[in-house]
């Protein structure tokens, strides 16, 4: 084939056919890409539908329902607090309140002005509401007026339709039936503040109106507060409720049964009130540490705090020189006086510092470093052993014992019996007291430790400070054979929804490993103190009591360059002697020159517990002869 033949083959028709084939291929490629893009878009669309309709179904269902529903939280009743025998110490009382729901009010300012014309709503309350209107969601109710009288309830009920967004509601308010009697143990609730929320989840209190502030109300806040319920309301386009779609009832808080005995608490408080005493008493079961009574006088009315204490009542409490807000059983700091002597005696016997049959002569004073330290009985007690020294609180005996022990052993004894550290208890606010040391005196007072400091520490004076809770725990160890119990007020918690009762577990008692001979000797001396010594007026026929009195000088001021002292009266003891069921520690501030003022308190506690058939007025008529008690 020649060149002409090749050119002839490339005719216009052949060229046209080749171009047509290229276009078909290009079209098919474009069609494939378009189909692929459509397929991807279709898969994306299907995936989105699956995501919305399946995986996010509940979320969008909730959002859709929210367009025509509102959720209103329902506050739970707070758990009850009971005495050991079931008497109610903290309860809940229903009362009517007038509430405003912001998102259901069309003109807030006009509505409030109209309400003020018809109902006694303070202007201050209106200003507070307007100032904090954005602090919470608009569908949550705000209280305008609480504790409505039946007359106000009736007046609003007949005109309720005139005030859209305003409603009557019933709320629970905490109430303390016994007033000041249990204020320092049960405590009180108050309005929720940022300070009160420290240590708690703030979200749990978004809709709550009160929180435990102190006492058991604070310590058991999580158990007492309960769990919120809610109403799901159907609302119209204006936000007005049409019907209730669903209700989840609130769950009340746990019911707390305490170890407190109402009768013992009342008996001691009656004696304190009758004699106008300022002081404290704590009574426990020495075997378990269960607190039977805890009285701090003067006290206060916890009902004042429930809705927020008024300025008048708050100033009244703050300006009271007797400090009624102080829980003296846990945080009152006192020189122990002669009530410290049994504890020194045990350690001195146990470590061979004091031979069991040691005797010494008491002329009524002792001279140390050129200074004379007098006995409380200046004529002296003559020949004295440990039993007589404890029974009659012979200071000279313990002056000499202090010098033999020395400050290092004294401090070890005090720390061993729990002084200098807070008494462990299921309440907040237990104070550590104070145990002085030579190092402390050098660093704080810039003075050396003298032998005279050791001497007066030996009779519970000087810089030593203790709490009644520490004293009762320490004397319980003498009563029960050497075990320092953990103090507690909570006996059980009952879930009102399930009926389940739980018992809290407390740390075991601390074993002091006191030898039997040391316990026998000190217990015998404390028994003799009641049968023939300084606290014999605490005795009662048929009840064997052991105890120890104390008188502590407390500086209260200066006059003419000299320190002025008042005397606190103290008592520690237990009963019955051989099988102890109650141990007590009592202190009366500014009691006088003898220790007798604390004895009626201790006697009232012991008799009211061990002799429940006695009439209550018996304890307010206990006659104590001041001349019969010293120490």
Protein Blocks (a to p, Z undefined) as FASTA:
>chain_A
ZZklmmmmmgfklmmmmmmmmmmmmmmmmmmmmmmmmmmmmmmmmmmmmmmmmmmmmmmm
mmmmmmmgccddddddddddddfkopafbdcdddddddddfklcfblmlmmmmmmmmpcc
dfklmmmmmmmmmmpcfkbccdfbghiafklmmmmmmmmmmmghiacddddddddfklmm
mmmmnopaddddfklmgopafklmmmpcbdcfbhjllmmmmmmnopaddddddddfkopa
fbdfbdcddddddddddfbdfklmmmmmmmmmmnopacddddddfknopafbdcdddddd
fklmmnopafklmmmmmmmmnlpmbcfklmpccdekjmlmmmmmmmmmmnomagfkbccd
dehiaceehiacddfblnonajadfklmmmnopaklmmmmmmmnommlmmmmmmmnopai
acddfbehiaebjaddfklmmmmnopacdfklmmmmmnopajbccdfklmmmmmmmmmno
opacdddfbfbdcdfknopacdddddddddehiafklmmmmmmmmmmmmmmmmmlmmpce
hiacddddddddddfbdeehiacddddddddddddfklccbdcddddehkbjbfklmmmm
mmmmmmmmmmmmbcfklmmmcccdfklpgZZ
